[in-house]
Amino acid sequence: MGSTAAADVAGTVSTLRAQMERMQGRRLDTPVLPVPPALASLLPGGGLRTGGSYSLGRSMSLLFALLAEPSRTGSWCAVVGMPHLGVEAARAAGVDLSRLVLIPDPGERWLAVTSTVADVLPVVAVRPPTRAKDSEVARLAARMREREAVLLVQGPWPQTEAMIDVADPLWSGLGDGHGILSGRELTVTVTSRRSPMPRSNRMLLPDESGRLGEHAQPEHAHRWDPVPMRRAV
């Protein structure tokens, strides 16, 4: 390929890249915040893209798993509108409480509070009490991109990087009517606009360390069949 042809190809690639970035409102090489290794393979970019938003299911265990790695690696996190959040449960899941800010009752101006918090903290989780207007969502999205913050929303949210949820929980540790619950296996599913098909995997939440981990069944280990406990998620 001659130098002229190579320059033409490079120019075309640059043009397409710029067009995609304009359509998506962000750069394609945006850095990511860390997540547990078990979850990284399911997420576009292998982590939480700064400037992006993510829609989560109602599982507090899933939220704690997503807050754990950023907080442990130095990022401050805020949780808005979740008055019944269990601080000890968050700590046990690996969240660094010294880098966690709680705003349990932001009131009717929850969206303005969320936007203000995103000005100073890189990770903000919120549970919307009401549906936000499209114009308000657009302004918040612009603020997140400007500040390179990550928004985690418990519930439906438009124009997200991905939707993350858990299902089909199975607890282990119970024998024939006795024993202690020692672990939970569940399916984590990520649906992303960057991937044509949802990605799912069985994981442990919690694993032996209390965090989100890979599910690996020993080949020759005898264990009791897990007991379904769907309401525990």
Summary of the structure (lengths in Angstrom):
residues: 233
radius of gyration: 20.2
end to end distance: 56.8
largest distance: 75.5
contacts: 695
relative contact order: 0.16
helix: 34%
strand: 27%
